[in-house]
Amino acid sequence: MEHVTEGSWESLPVPLHPRVLDVLQELGFPYMTPVQSATIPLFMKNKDVAAEAVTGSGKTLAFVIPILEILLRREEKLKKSQVGAIIITPTRELAVQIDEVLSHFTKPFPQFSQILWIGGRNPGEDVARFKEHGGNIIVATPGRLEDMFRRKAEGLDLASCVKSLDVLVLDEADRLLDMGFEASINTILEFLPKQRRTGLFSATQTQEVENLVRAGLRNPVRISVKEKGAAASSTQKTPSRLENYYMVCKADEKFNQLVHFLRNHKQEKHLVFFSTCACVEYYGKALEALVRSVKIMCIHGKMKYKRNKIFMEFRQLQSGILVCTDVMARGIDIPEVNWVLQYDPPSSASAFVHRCGRTARIGHGGSALVFLLPMEESYVNFLAINQKVSSLPFSENVQC
């Protein structure tokens, strides 16, 4: 693995707690990524931060580490039911992942409790868990967090608990807005103290994100982290170690080509994107029948309760195929994905970028292949112009 580095953790202007440094060493992160070295010192100097960074740039640690450091430096120690930090993220899968990363860092600090609030679980149990164990750091999806502010009758006065809040993080802010969570976020912001540090992380900069920056942040420092290896003038949106390919095939050959590809790459780990939940169900079953002796799993937004389990199981696999919709397209970190396959090109160019960003994460290599009908071939030029993404025609001699 090649490190995209900006110096060691010890080189930060504000020293990190020795136990935080120990965890970074254990996790195998001896160096910072650019987004980490830019963001962490600003957070520690009480600044609000609005960061735009390419996908797979290591931004989870860019907010998890300062949250811990800020809470460790509090003059008044947090009581069990006092909330010191909230991380809001758009999907359950992202929330599970952030909670998992955070748990590595809270382990050496038993004085901090953390809690995960996401859909697909019983809200009554969430209330009971908070009352019993507390939640100094909350990782949540917006709908569930908003719901928790309305649970006073069940003995949870969350509005009082968040008066001690030091840090709010809005992760994948552009997707939070794309998914229609603006009203929920505005409701949540009303409950939170104005004297706090806020970090907003986004892979793309839109007018809607800018409006949220104005509503939720005070005099923010704006950061835009481009990858090294991309020319300074370029605005390349996909990781620089990503190889992009396309294959043009007729409608009646397209599925055969996908099956052929997957049979030739059985030892690897793939994500296959389809445009709808129904397509995932249909083609997932078809692939199970046609690509034998490979673990094939399906995940989409209409799955209420199985999603968390499937996601965690696929992350553990050495090889396999996850058939999915765009619910898996953003921020999700699945170890060692070799190929991202797009059976249907997505409707927006930015969605293409986010799907591809599930591979070639933090210094690893990876490849992406989009299947196009003859009439869609102009999509290749469109991506080159719109997203500065260049693609090569695919042939089976491509070394992966």
GUDO-688258 format. One record per residue: residue in one letter; x, y, z of N, C-alpha, C in turn. Coordinates in steps of 0.2 Angstrom, whole numbers, padded with zeros to 4 digits, always signed. Layout:
<rs>
aXYZXYZXYZ;...
</rs>
This chain:
<rs>
m+0004-0006+0000+0000+0000+0000+0004+0006+0000;e+0002+0011-0004+0006+0017-0005+0003+0022+0000;h+0006+0026+0004+0003+0030+0009+0002+0037+0006;v-0004+0040+0006-0005+0047+0004-0004+0051+0011;t+0002+0054+0012+0004+0056+0018+0005+0064+0019;e+0004+0066+0025+0006+0073+0027+0009+0073+0033;g+0014+0069+0034+0018+0069+0040+0015+0064+0046;s+0019+0063+0051+0017+0059+0056+0012+0062+0061;w+0008+0058+0065+0004+0061+0070+0007+0066+0075;e+0014+0064+0077+0018+0067+0082+0019+0075+0079;s+0019+0076+0073+0020+0082+0070+0015+0087+0071;l+0009+0085+0073+0003+0090+0074+0005+0096+0079;p+0003+0102+0078+0005+0107+0082+0002+0106+0090;v-0004+0103+0090-0006+0101+0097-0005+0094+0098;p-0001+0092+0103+0000+0084+0104-0006+0080+0105;l-0006+0074+0103-0012+0070+0104-0010+0066+0110;h-0015+0064+0114-0015+0059+0120-0011+0053+0118;p-0006+0051+0122-0002+0045+0121-0006+0039+0119;r-0012+0038+0122-0016+0032+0121-0020+0033+0114;v-0021+0039+0112-0024+0040+0105-0018+0038+0100;l-0012+0040+0101-0007+0038+0097-0006+0030+0097;d-0006+0027+0103-0006+0020+0103-0011+0016+0098;v-0017+0019+0099-0023+0016+0095-0021+0017+0087;l-0018+0023+0085-0017+0024+0078-0011+0019+0076;q-0007+0018+0080-0001+0013+0079-0004+0006+0078;e-0008+0004+0083-0012-0003+0082-0016-0004+0076;l-0019+0002+0074-0023+0001+0068-0019+0002+0061;g-0013+0003+0062-0008+0003+0056-0009+0010+0052;f-0010+0015+0056-0010+0022+0053-0004+0026+0056;p+0002+0025+0053+0008+0029+0056+0008+0036+0053;y+0004+0038+0048+0005+0044+0045-0002+0047+0044;m-0003+0054+0044-0009+0057+0042-0010+0057+0035;t-0017+0058+0033-0019+0059+0026-0020+0067+0026;p-0020+0070+0020-0020+0077+0019-0026+0080+0023;v-0032+0077+0022-0038+0080+0026-0037+0079+0033;q-0034+0074+0036-0033+0074+0043-0028+0080+0046;s-0022+0081+0042-0018+0086+0044-0020+0093+0043;a-0025+0094+0039-0028+0100+0038-0034+0102+0043;t-0037+0096+0045-0043+0097+0049-0042+0097+0056;i-0038+0092+0059-0037+0091+0066-0035+0097+0070;p-0029+0101+0067-0027+0107+0071-0032+0112+0071;l-0037+0113+0066-0042+0118+0066-0047+0117+0072;f-0049+0110+0072-0054+0108+0077-0051+0110+0084;m-0045+0108+0085-0042+0109+0091-0041+0116+0093;k-0041+0121+0088-0041+0128+0090-0048+0131+0090;n-0053+0127+0091-0059+0129+0092-0062+0132+0086;k-0060+0130+0080-0063+0133+0074-0069+0128+0071;d-0074+0131+0068-0078+0127+0064-0075+0125+0057;v-0076+0119+0055-0073+0117+0048-0078+0115+0043;a-0077+0117+0037-0081+0115+0032-0076+0112+0027;a-0076+0105+0026-0071+0101+0022-0074+0098+0016;e-0071+0099+0011-0073+0096+0004-0067+0091+0003;a-0068+0085+0003-0062+0080+0002-0065+0074-0003;v-0060+0072-0007-0062+0066-0011-0064+0060-0007;t-0068+0056-0010-0070+0050-0006-0064+0045-0005;g-0064+0042+0001-0058+0038+0003-0052+0041+0005;s-0053+0047+0008-0047+0051+0010-0046+0051+0017;g-0050+0047+0021-0048+0046+0028-0051+0051+0033;k-0057+0054+0031-0060+0059+0035-0063+0057+0041;t-0065+0050+0042-0068+0048+0048-0063+0050+0054;l-0057+0048+0053-0052+0050+0058-0051+0057+0059;a-0052+0061+0054-0052+0068+0054-0057+0071+0059;f-0062+0068+0060-0066+0070+0066-0067+0066+0072;v-0065+0060+0071-0066+0055+0078-0060+0057+0082;i-0054+0059+0080-0048+0060+0084-0049+0067+0088;p-0051+0072+0084-0052+0079+0088-0058+0078+0093;i-0063+0074+0091-0069+0074+0096-0066+0071+0103;l-0062+0066+0102-0059+0063+0109-0055+0068+0112;e-0050+0071+0108-0045+0076+0111-0049+0082+0115;i-0054+0084+0112-0058+0090+0114-0062+0087+0121;l-0065+0081+0121-0068+0079+0127-0063+0078+0132;l-0057+0075+0131-0052+0074+0136-0050+0080+0139;r-0050+0086+0135-0048+0092+0138-0053+0096+0142;r-0059+0094+0142-0065+0097+0146-0063+0098+0153;e-0064+0104+0155-0063+0106+0162-0068+0102+0167;e-0074+0102+0165-0079+0098+0169-0080+0091+0165;k-0079+0086+0169-0079+0079+0166-0087+0078+0164;l-0088+0074+0159-0095+0073+0157-0098+0068+0162;k-0104+0069+0164-0108+0064+0167-0111+0059+0162;k-0113+0053+0165-0116+0048+0161-0121+0050+0155;s-0125+0054+0157-0131+0056+0153-0129+0063+0149;q-0123+0066+0150-0122+0072+0146-0119+0070+0139;v-0121+0073+0134-0119+0072+0128-0113+0077+0126;g-0107+0075+0124-0102+0079+0122-0101+0080+0115;a-0103+0075+0111-0102+0075+0104-0107+0071+0100;i-0109+0074+0094-0114+0070+0090-0111+0070+0083;i-0112+0064+0080-0110+0063+0073-0116+0061+0069;i-0118+0065+0064-0124+0063+0060-0122+0061+0053;t-0124+0055+0051-0122+0053+0045-0128+0050+0041;p-0128+0050+0034-0135+0048+0031-0137+0041+0031;t-0133+0036+0032-0136+0029+0031-0133+0025+0037;r-0137+0020+0038-0136+0015+0044-0129+0012+0043;e-0127+0010+0037-0121+0007+0036-0115+0012+0038;l-0115+0018+0036-0110+0023+0038-0110+0024+0045;a-0116+0024+0048-0116+0025+0056-0113+0019+0059;v-0114+0013+0057-0111+0007+0060-0104+0007+0059;q-0101+0009+0053-0094+0010+0052-0091+0015+0056;i-0094+0021+0057-0091+0026+0061-0091+0024+0068;d-0096+0021+0071-0097+0018+0078-0091+0013+0079;e-0090+0009+0074-0084+0004+0075-0077+0007+0075;v-0076+0012+0071-0070+0016+0071-0069+0019+0078;l-0074+0023+0080-0074+0026+0086-0073+0022+0092;s-0076+0016+0092-0075+0011+0098-0068+0009+0099;h-0063+0009+0094-0056+0008+0095-0053+0013+0099;f-0056+0019+0098-0053+0025+0102-0055+0026+0109;t-0062+0024+0110-0065+0025+0116-0063+0019+0121;k-0060+0014+0118-0059+0008+0122-0054+0010+0128;p-0048+0014+0126-0043+0015+0132-0046+0021+0136;f-0052+0023+0135-0055+0029+0139-0062+0027+0142;p-0062+0022+0147-0068+0020+0149-0073+0025+0152;q-0070+0031+0153-0075+0036+0156-0080+0039+0150;f-0078+0037+0144-0083+0039+0139-0087+0034+0137;s-0094+0035+0136-0099+0030+0133-0101+0033+0126;q-0102+0028+0122-0104+0030+0115-0110+0026+0114;i-0115+0028+0109-0121+0025+0108-0122+0026+0100;l-0125+0021+0097-0127+0021+0090-0135+0021+0090;w-0137+0026+0086-0145+0027+0085-0146+0027+0078;i-0149+0021+0075-0150+0021+0068-0157+0018+0067;g-0160+0018+0061-0166+0015+0059-0166+0008+0059;g-0171+0004+0059-0171-0003+0059-0170-0006+0065;r-0170-0002+0071-0170-0005+0078-0176-0002+0082;n-0177-0005+0087-0183-0003+0092-0181+0003+0095;p-0184+0009+0094-0182+0015+0098-0183+0015+0105;g-0188+0011+0108-0188+0010+0115-0182+0007+0118;e-0179+0002+0114-0173-0001+0117-0167+0005+0117;d-0167+0009+0112-0162+0014+0111-0163+0019+0117;v-0169+0021+0119-0170+0025+0125-0167+0021+0131;a-0169+0015+0132-0167+0011+0138-0160+0011+0139;r-0156+0010+0133-0149+0009+0133-0146+0015+0135;f-0149+0021+0132-0146+0028+0134-0147+0029+0142;k-0152+0027+0144-0154+0028+0152-0149+0024+0156;e-0148+0018+0153-0143+0013+0157-0136+0015+0157;h-0134+0016+0151-0126+0017+0149-0124+0024+0148;g-0129+0028+0146-0127+0035+0144-0125+0035+0137;g-0123+0041+0135-0120+0042+0128-0117+0048+0127;n-0110+0048+0129-0107+0055+0129-0105+0056+0121;i-0105+0051+0117-0104+0052+0110-0109+0048+0107;i-0113+0052+0103-0119+0049+0099-0117+0048+0092;v-0118+0043+0089-0117+0042+0081-0124+0040+0079;a-0127+0044+0074-0134+0043+0073-0136+0045+0065;t-0141+0042+0063-0144+0044+0057-0149+0050+0059;p-0151+0054+0054-0155+0060+0056-0162+0059+0059;g-0165+0054+0055-0172+0052+0057-0172+0050+0064;r-0168+0045+0066-0168+0042+0072-0166+0047+0078;l-0161+0051+0076-0159+0057+0081-0165+0062+0083;e-0168+0064+0077-0174+0068+0078-0179+0065+0082;d-0181+0059+0081-0186+0055+0085-0184+0055+0092;m-0177+0054+0094-0175+0054+0101-0177+0060+0105;f-0177+0066+0101-0178+0072+0105-0186+0072+0107;r-0190+0068+0104-0197+0068+0106-0199+0062+0111;r-0194+0060+0114-0195+0054+0119-0196+0056+0126;k-0198+0062+0127-0198+0064+0134-0203+0060+0139;a-0208+0058+0136-0213+0055+0139-0210+0048+0142;e-0205+0045+0138-0202+0039+0140-0196+0040+0145;g-0195+0046+0147-0190+0047+0152-0184+0049+0149;l-0183+0051+0143-0177+0053+0140-0178+0061+0138;d-0175+0065+0142-0175+0072+0140-0169+0074+0136;l-0168+0072+0130-0162+0073+0126-0160+0081+0125;a-0165+0085+0125-0164+0092+0124-0160+0095+0130;s-0161+0092+0136-0157+0094+0142-0150+0091+0142;c-0150+0084+0139-0143+0081+0139-0138+0084+0134;v-0141+0087+0129-0136+0090+0124-0134+0097+0126;k-0136+0100+0131-0134+0106+0133-0126+0107+0134;s-0123+0101+0136-0116+0100+0137-0112+0099+0130;l-0115+0099+0124-0112+0097+0118-0106+0102+0116;d-0101+0099+0115-0095+0102+0112-0094+0102+0105;v-0095+0096+0102-0094+0095+0095-0100+0092+0091;l-0102+0095+0085-0106+0092+0081-0103+0091+0074;v-0104+0085+0071-0101+0083+0065-0107+0081+0060;l-0107+0084+0054-0111+0082+0049-0107+0079+0044;d-0108+0072+0043-0104+0068+0039-0108+0067+0032;e-0104+0067+0027-0107+0066+0020-0113+0071+0019;a-0112+0078+0021-0117+0083+0021-0121+0083+0014;d-0118+0082+0009-0121+0083+0002-0126+0077+0002;r-0124+0071+0004-0129+0066+0004-0135+0066+0009;l-0133+0069+0015-0139+0070+0020-0144+0075+0016;l-0142+0080+0012-0147+0084+0009-0150+0080+0003;d-0146+0077-0001-0149+0073-0007-0155+0068-0004;m-0154+0065+0002-0159+0060+0004-0165+0064+0008;g-0165+0070+0008-0171+0074+0010-0171+0075+0018;f-0165+0075+0021-0164+0076+0028-0164+0083+0030;e-0165+0088+0026-0164+0095+0028-0168+0097+0034;a-0174+0095+0033-0179+0097+0039-0177+0094+0045;s-0175+0088+0045-0173+0084+0051-0167+0088+0054;i-0162+0089+0050-0156+0092+0052-0158+0099+0055;n-0162+0103+0052-0164+0110+0055-0167+0109+0062;t-0171+0104+0062-0175+0103+0069-0170+0101+0074;i-0165+0097+0072-0160+0095+0077-0155+0101+0079;l-0153+0105+0074-0149+0111+0076-0153+0116+0081;e-0159+0116+0081-0163+0120+0085-0162+0118+0093;f-0161+0112+0094-0160+0109+0101-0153+0110+0103;l-0148+0111+0099-0141+0111+0101-0138+0118+0103;p-0134+0118+0108-0131+0125+0110-0127+0128+0104;k-0127+0135+0104-0124+0138+0099-0116+0138+0100;q-0114+0138+0106-0107+0138+0108-0104+0131+0107;r-0103+0129+0101-0100+0122+0100-0096+0123+0094;r-0092+0117+0093-0088+0117+0087-0092+0112+0082;t-0092+0114+0076-0096+0110+0071-0091+0109+0065;g-0091+0103+0063-0087+0100+0057-0092+0098+0052;l-0091+0100+0046-0096+0098+0040-0091+0095+0035;f-0092+0089+0033-0088+0085+0028-0092+0083+0022;s-0090+0084+0016-0094+0083+0010-0089+0081+0005;a-0091+0077+0000-0087+0075-0005-0088+0080-0011;t-0094+0083-0011-0095+0088-0017-0098+0094-0014;q-0097+0100-0017-0099+0106-0014-0105+0109-0019;t-0111+0109-0015-0117+0112-0019-0120+0118-0016;q-0124+0121-0019-0128+0127-0016-0131+0125-0009;e-0134+0119-0009-0138+0116-0003-0133+0115+0002;v-0127+0112+0001-0122+0112+0006-0120+0118+0009;e-0119+0123+0004-0117+0130+0006-0122+0133+0011;n-0129+0132+0010-0134+0134+0014-0134+0131+0021;l-0132+0125+0021-0131+0121+0028-0125+0124+0031;v-0120+0125+0028-0114+0128+0031-0116+0135+0034;r-0120+0139+0031-0122+0145+0034-0126+0145+0040;a-0131+0139+0039-0136+0138+0045-0132+0135+0051;g-0127+0131+0050-0125+0127+0056-0118+0129+0058;l-0114+0132+0054-0107+0134+0056-0106+0141+0057;r-0101+0143+0062-0100+0150+0063-0093+0152+0061;n-0092+0156+0056-0086+0158+0053-0081+0152+0052;p-0084+0148+0048-0080+0141+0047-0074+0143+0042;v-0069+0138+0044-0063+0138+0039-0064+0133+0034;r-0064+0135+0028-0065+0130+0022-0059+0127+0020;i-0060+0120+0019-0054+0116+0017-0056+0112+0011;s-0052+0112+0006-0053+0108+0000-0047+0104-0001;v-0048+0097+0000-0042+0093-0001-0042+0089-0007;k-0037+0091-0012-0036+0087-0018-0031+0082-0017;e-0031+0077-0021-0027+0071-0020-0020+0073-0023;k-0014+0071-0020-0008+0072-0023-0008+0067-0029;g-0005+0069-0035-0005+0064-0040-0010+0067-0045;a-0015+0071-0043-0019+0074-0048-0016+0081-0049;a-0015+0083-0055-0012+0089-0057-0015+0095-0053;a-0011+0100-0051-0014+0105-0047-0020+0109-0050;s-0020+0109-0056-0026+0113-0060-0032+0108-0060;s-0031+0102-0060-0036+0097-0061-0041+0097-0055;t-0047+0095-0057-0052+0094-0052-0055+0087-0052;q-0050+0082-0053-0052+0075-0053-0055+0073-0047;k-0061+0070-0048-0065+0068-0042-0065+0061-0040;t-0061+0057-0044-0061+0050-0041-0054+0049-0039;p-0052+0044-0034-0046+0042-0032-0041+0041-0037;s-0035+0044-0036-0030+0044-0042-0027+0037-0043;r-0028+0032-0038-0026+0025-0040-0031+0021-0043;l-0037+0024-0045-0042+0020-0048-0042+0020-0055;e-0042+0014-0058-0042+0012-0065-0050+0012-0067;n-0052+0017-0072-0059+0017-0074-0059+0014-0081;y-0064+0009-0082-0065+0006-0088-0072+0006-0090;y-0074+0005-0097-0081+0005-0099-0081-0001-0104;m-0087-0004-0105-0088-0009-0110-0095-0008-0113;v-0094-0007-0120-0101-0006-0124-0103-0013-0126;c-0109-0014-0125-0112-0020-0127-0120-0019-0128;k-0123-0023-0132-0130-0023-0134-0134-0025-0128;a-0140-0023-0128-0144-0024-0122-0145-0032-0121;d-0146-0036-0126-0147-0043-0125-0140-0047-0123;e-0134-0043-0123-0128-0046-0121-0125-0044-0115;k-0129-0039-0112-0126-0035-0106-0125-0040-0100;f-0131-0043-0099-0130-0048-0093-0125-0053-0094;n-0125-0056-0100-0120-0061-0101-0113-0059-0100;q-0112-0053-0102-0105-0050-0101-0103-0049-0093;l-0109-0047-0089-0108-0047-0082-0106-0054-0079;v-0110-0058-0081-0109-0065-0079-0102-0068-0081;h-0100-0067-0087-0094-0069-0089-0088-0066-0085;f-0089-0059-0084-0084-0055-0080-0083-0059-0073;l-0089-0060-0070-0089-0062-0063-0086-0069-0062;r-0087-0073-0067-0085-0080-0067-0077-0080-0068;n-0074-0075-0072-0067-0074-0073-0064-0071-0067;h-0067-0068-0062-0064-0065-0056-0067-0067-0050;k-0067-0074-0049-0071-0077-0043-0067-0076-0037;q-0060-0075-0037-0056-0074-0031-0056-0067-0028;e-0060-0063-0031-0060-0056-0029-0066-0054-0026;k-0066-0047-0024-0072-0044-0020-0075-0039-0024;h-0081-0039-0026-0084-0034-0030-0091-0031-0028;l-0092-0025-0030-0098-0022-0029-0102-0022-0036;v-0108-0024-0036-0111-0023-0043-0117-0018-0042;f-0117-0012-0045-0123-0008-0044-0128-0008-0049;f-0134-0008-0047-0140-0008-0051-0144-0002-0049;s-0149+0000-0053-0152+0007-0052-0158+0006-0047;t-0161+0001-0047-0167+0000-0042-0167-0006-0038;c-0171-0006-0032-0171-0011-0028-0174-0018-0031;a-0179-0017-0036-0181-0023-0039-0176-0026-0043;c-0172-0022-0047-0166-0025-0051-0161-0029-0046;v-0160-0026-0040-0155-0030-0036-0158-0036-0034;e-0165-0037-0032-0168-0043-0030-0168-0048-0036;y-0170-0045-0042-0170-0050-0048-0163-0052-0050;y-0159-0048-0052-0152-0050-0054-0148-0053-0049;g-0149-0052-0043-0146-0055-0037-0147-0063-0037;k-0154-0064-0038-0156-0071-0039-0153-0075-0045;a-0153-0071-0051-0150-0074-0057-0143-0075-0056;l-0139-0070-0053-0132-0071-0052-0130-0077-0048;e-0134-0078-0042-0133-0084-0038-0134-0091-0042;a-0138-0091-0047-0139-0097-0051-0134-0098-0056;l-0131-0092-0058-0126-0093-0064-0119-0092-0062;v-0117-0089-0056-0110-0089-0054-0110-0093-0048;r-0107-0099-0049-0107-0104-0043-0101-0103-0039;s-0101-0106-0033-0096-0106-0028-0093-0099-0027;v-0097-0094-0027-0095-0088-0024-0101-0085-0020;k-0099-0082-0014-0104-0079-0010-0107-0073-0013;i-0114-0073-0014-0117-0067-0017-0122-0065-0012;m-0122-0058-0011-0126-0055-0006-0130-0049-0009;c-0136-0047-0007-0139-0042-0010-0141-0037-0004;i-0141-0030-0006-0143-0025-0001-0146-0019-0005;h-0151-0017-0002-0155-0011-0005-0159-0007+0000;g-0161-0001-0001-0164+0003+0004-0171+0001+0006;k-0174-0004+0003-0181-0006+0006-0180-0012+0011;m-0174-0014+0012-0173-0019+0017-0173-0016+0024;k-0178-0018+0028-0178-0014+0034-0173-0017+0039;y-0173-0023+0040-0169-0026+0046-0163-0029+0045;k-0162-0032+0038-0157-0036+0037-0150-0033+0035;r-0151-0026+0033-0146-0022+0030-0139-0022+0034;n-0140-0021+0040-0134-0020+0045-0130-0027+0045;k-0134-0033+0045-0131-0039+0046-0127-0041+0039;i-0130-0040+0034-0128-0041+0027-0121-0037+0026;f-0122-0031+0028-0116-0026+0027-0110-0029+0031;m-0111-0030+0037-0106-0032+0042-0103-0039+0039;e-0107-0043+0037-0105-0050+0034-0100-0049+0028;f-0102-0045+0023-0099-0044+0017-0092-0041+0019;r-0092-0036+0024-0085-0033+0025-0080-0038+0027;q-0082-0044+0031-0078-0049+0033-0075-0053+0028;l-0079-0054+0022-0077-0059+0017-0070-0057+0013;q-0066-0062+0011-0060-0061+0008-0062-0060+0000;s-0067-0064-0002-0070-0063-0009-0077-0064-0009;g-0080-0061-0014-0088-0062-0014-0091-0056-0019;i-0097-0056-0019-0101-0051-0024-0106-0048-0020;l-0107-0041-0019-0112-0038-0016-0116-0034-0021;v-0122-0036-0022-0127-0033-0027-0131-0028-0024;c-0130-0022-0026-0133-0016-0022-0136-0010-0026;t-0139-0006-0023-0141+0001-0026-0137+0006-0023;d-0138+0012-0024-0134+0018-0022-0134+0019-0014;v-0138+0015-0011-0137+0015-0003-0130+0013-0001;m-0126+0010-0005-0119+0008-0004-0114+0012-0007;a-0117+0018-0010-0112+0022-0015-0108+0027-0011;r-0109+0028-0005-0106+0034-0002-0102+0032+0004;g-0096+0034+0005-0092+0034+0011-0091+0027+0014;i-0095+0022+0012-0094+0015+0015-0087+0012+0013;d-0084+0010+0019-0077+0007+0018-0078+0000+0019;i-0077-0004+0013-0077-0011+0013-0070-0013+0012;p-0067-0017+0016-0060-0018+0015-0058-0022+0008;e-0053-0019+0004-0051-0023-0002-0056-0025-0007;v-0060-0020-0009-0064-0021-0015-0060-0020-0021;n-0060-0025-0025-0056-0025-0031-0059-0022-0037;w-0066-0023-0038-0069-0020-0044-0076-0017-0042;v-0078-0011-0044-0084-0008-0044-0087-0009-0050;l-0093-0013-0051-0096-0014-0058-0103-0010-0058;q-0104-0006-0063-0110-0002-0063-0114-0005-0069;y-0119-0009-0068-0123-0012-0073-0127-0007-0077;d-0130-0002-0073-0133+0003-0076-0129+0010-0074;p-0127+0014-0079-0124+0020-0077-0129+0024-0073;p-0126+0027-0068-0131+0031-0063-0133+0037-0067;s-0139+0040-0064-0142+0046-0067-0138+0052-0067;s-0134+0053-0062-0129+0059-0061-0122+0057-0061;a-0118+0062-0064-0111+0061-0064-0108+0060-0057;s-0110+0064-0052-0107+0063-0046-0109+0057-0042;a-0114+0054-0044-0116+0047-0041-0111+0042-0044;f-0109+0043-0051-0104+0038-0054-0097+0039-0049;v-0095+0045-0048-0089+0046-0044-0090+0042-0037;h-0095+0043-0034-0096+0040-0027-0096+0032-0027;r-0099+0030-0032-0099+0022-0033-0092+0020-0034;c-0088+0023-0038-0081+0021-0040-0077+0022-0033;g-0079+0027-0029-0075+0028-0023-0075+0022-0018;r-0079+0017-0019-0079+0011-0015-0073+0007-0015;t-0069+0008-0021-0063+0005-0021-0057+0010-0022;a-0051+0008-0022-0045+0012-0022-0045+0017-0016;r-0047+0015-0010-0047+0019-0004-0041+0020+0000;i-0039+0026+0002-0033+0027+0006-0027+0024+0003;g-0025+0025-0003-0018+0023-0005-0019+0016-0008;h-0024+0012-0008-0025+0006-0011-0026+0007-0019;g-0025+0002-0023-0027+0002-0030-0034-0001-0030;g-0037+0000-0036-0044-0003-0037-0046-0001-0044;s-0051-0005-0047-0054-0004-0053-0061-0003-0054;a-0064+0000-0059-0071+0001-0060-0073+0000-0067;l-0079-0003-0068-0081-0005-0075-0088-0003-0075;v-0090+0001-0080-0097+0003-0082-0099+0000-0088;f-0105-0004-0088-0108-0007-0094-0112-0002-0098;l-0111+0000-0104-0115+0005-0108-0118+0001-0114;l-0124+0004-0116-0127+0002-0122-0124+0006-0127;p-0124+0004-0134-0121+0008-0139-0123+0015-0139;m-0130+0016-0138-0132+0023-0138-0130+0027-0132;e-0127+0024-0127-0124+0027-0121-0117+0029-0121;e-0113+0027-0127-0106+0028-0127-0104+0035-0126;s-0108+0040-0127-0106+0047-0126-0105+0049-0119;y-0108+0044-0114-0107+0045-0107-0099+0046-0105;v-0095+0042-0109-0088+0042-0107-0085+0049-0108;n-0087+0053-0114-0085+0059-0115-0088+0064-0109;f-0094+0063-0108-0098+0067-0103-0094+0067-0096;l-0092+0061-0094-0088+0060-0088-0082+0064-0088;a-0078+0063-0094-0072+0066-0095-0072+0074-0094;i-0078+0077-0097-0078+0084-0096-0081+0086-0089;n-0086+0083-0087-0090+0085-0081-0086+0083-0075;q-0083+0077-0074-0080+0075-0068-0073+0074-0069;k-0070+0076-0074-0063+0075-0076-0061+0068-0074;v-0065+0063-0076-0064+0056-0076-0062+0053-0082;s-0056+0050-0083-0055+0047-0090-0056+0039-0089;s-0059+0036-0094-0060+0029-0094-0057+0026-0100;l-0055+0019-0100-0052+0016-0105-0057+0010-0107;p-0057+0008-0114-0061+0003-0115-0059-0004-0112;f-0063-0008-0110-0061-0014-0106-0060-0020-0111;s-0054-0023-0109-0054-0030-0113-0051-0035-0107;e-0052-0041-0108-0050-0046-0103-0043-0046-0102;n-0039-0043-0106-0031-0043-0105-0030-0038-0099;v-0035-0034-0097-0033-0029-0092-0031-0033-0086;q-0025-0031-0083-0022-0034-0077-0026-0031-0071;c-0028-0036-0067-0031-0033-0061-0028-0036-0055;
</rs>
